[in-house]
């Protein structure tokens, strides 16, 4: 279960053993895309997690109209929106950018932050 609504005055650390024991679930129902939710904001819109992709797994192209996705490739090689990202790479997918994600020949682990935001409004009119 993800850590959420953690008191602001308390540090939470998930040990490697506890992280390994956390349940994952198939992303979009695809067993080759396993997602572990690590943290969710109190209002539930910002999500932090780990995605593990099987070799050759594919997350179909899609866009997030009002959210940015920040991804750090922990291990493996993956194509994100047609751009190769190797272990240690950081990728940001801005709102509205279509981004199919395809794993290389090895398993891939990615740490991500999915961060929705309210659209900008012109308050001068």
Backbone torsions as a table, in degrees:
resi	resn	phi	psi	omega
1	UNK	NA	135.3	-176.4
2	UNK	-69.0	154.4	174.3
3	UNK	-78.4	124.7	177.2
4	UNK	-142.9	157.4	179.3
5	UNK	51.0	38.0	177.6
6	UNK	-64.7	133.2	178.1
7	UNK	-55.0	140.0	-175.9
8	UNK	-65.3	-19.3	-177.4
9	UNK	-99.9	16.7	-178.2
10	UNK	-133.1	131.2	177.0
11	UNK	-84.0	137.4	175.6
12	UNK	-116.7	127.7	176.4
13	UNK	-123.1	130.4	175.3
14	UNK	-103.6	114.4	-177.5
15	UNK	-67.8	160.8	176.9
16	UNK	-56.4	-39.8	179.2
17	UNK	-64.8	-44.4	179.1
18	UNK	-65.3	-38.9	178.2
19	UNK	-62.4	-42.2	179.5
20	UNK	-63.7	-30.9	-178.8
21	UNK	-82.2	-15.7	-179.0
22	UNK	-64.7	141.2	178.9
23	UNK	-71.4	145.1	171.6
24	UNK	-117.3	164.8	177.5
25	UNK	-138.6	152.0	179.8
26	UNK	-65.4	128.7	176.4
27	UNK	-78.0	127.7	-178.1
28	UNK	57.5	26.0	178.9
29	UNK	76.2	7.0	-178.0
30	UNK	-96.3	116.2	-179.4
31	UNK	-62.0	-22.8	178.9
32	UNK	-77.6	-6.8	179.1
33	UNK	-122.9	98.5	-177.2
34	UNK	-102.2	129.5	-175.7
35	UNK	-116.3	131.8	172.2
36	UNK	-115.8	121.5	175.6
37	UNK	-82.9	121.7	-179.3
38	UNK	-97.0	-35.0	-176.8
39	UNK	-157.1	146.8	175.4
40	UNK	-137.8	136.8	179.3
41	UNK	-64.0	158.1	-178.8
42	UNK	-54.0	-34.8	178.8
43	UNK	-86.6	-2.4	173.4
44	UNK	83.7	0.4	-174.9
45	UNK	-88.8	-35.1	177.9
46	UNK	-92.0	131.0	-175.6
47	UNK	-128.9	139.7	176.0
48	UNK	-123.5	135.6	-178.9
49	UNK	-165.0	-174.7	176.4
50	UNK	-121.4	135.2	173.1
51	UNK	-116.0	130.9	175.6
52	UNK	-113.0	121.6	-180.0
53	UNK	-108.5	133.8	174.5
54	UNK	-70.2	156.9	177.2
55	UNK	-53.2	130.5	178.7
56	UNK	76.6	-0.6	179.9
57	UNK	-63.2	152.6	-175.3
58	UNK	-135.6	126.9	171.8
59	UNK	-102.0	110.5	-173.8
60	UNK	-52.2	151.1	179.8
61	UNK	-58.1	136.7	177.7
62	UNK	-160.3	168.2	178.7
63	UNK	-133.3	154.5	175.4
64	UNK	-113.1	102.9	-173.2
65	UNK	-59.0	-34.3	-176.5
66	UNK	-129.2	36.1	179.2
67	UNK	-145.9	145.7	171.4
68	UNK	-100.8	148.0	175.2
69	UNK	-122.5	124.0	177.7
70	UNK	-108.1	130.9	-175.3
71	UNK	-134.0	134.0	172.1
72	UNK	-117.7	123.2	-180.0
73	UNK	-80.6	114.1	-177.7
74	UNK	-79.7	-47.7	175.5
75	UNK	-150.8	156.7	-179.0
76	UNK	89.5	-175.9	178.3
77	UNK	-128.7	136.7	-175.9
78	UNK	-142.1	151.8	171.8
79	UNK	-103.2	124.2	178.5
80	UNK	-118.9	113.2	-178.6
81	UNK	59.9	32.7	178.2
82	UNK	83.9	2.9	179.8
83	UNK	-113.2	128.4	-179.6
84	UNK	-72.9	135.9	176.8
85	UNK	-130.4	124.1	179.9
86	UNK	-102.6	173.1	179.2
87	UNK	-50.8	131.9	-178.9
88	UNK	93.5	-9.2	179.8
89	UNK	-79.1	151.0	174.6
90	UNK	-117.0	136.4	177.0
91	UNK	-130.6	139.6	171.9
92	UNK	-118.8	130.0	176.9
93	UNK	-107.8	109.1	-177.7
94	UNK	-73.4	162.3	178.8
95	UNK	-53.2	136.0	176.1
96	UNK	84.8	-8.5	-178.2
97	UNK	-81.0	124.0	177.0
98	UNK	-71.0	134.2	-176.0
99	UNK	-148.0	96.5	170.1
100	UNK	-77.8	142.1	-179.5
101	UNK	-121.4	126.0	-175.9
102	UNK	-129.6	124.0	177.7
103	UNK	-74.7	151.3	175.5
104	UNK	-79.5	-150.1	-176.0
105	UNK	-81.8	-3.5	-179.9
106	UNK	-122.6	162.3	173.0
107	UNK	-60.4	150.7	-179.5
108	UNK	-124.6	137.0	172.0
109	UNK	-120.9	130.3	179.4
110	UNK	-130.0	134.9	171.3
111	UNK	-93.7	132.7	-177.4
112	UNK	-136.5	156.3	170.4
113	UNK	-126.6	122.5	176.6
114	UNK	-105.5	114.6	-169.4
115	UNK	-126.3	92.8	174.5
116	UNK	-69.6	159.5	176.6
117	UNK	-150.6	158.9	178.7
118	UNK	-76.2	140.7	176.8
119	UNK	-60.8	152.2	177.1
120	UNK	-69.9	143.0	178.2
121	UNK	-122.2	144.0	175.7
122	UNK	-90.5	103.3	-176.5
123	UNK	-87.5	1.1	-178.4
124	UNK	-84.6	-8.1	-176.2
125	UNK	-109.6	NA	NA
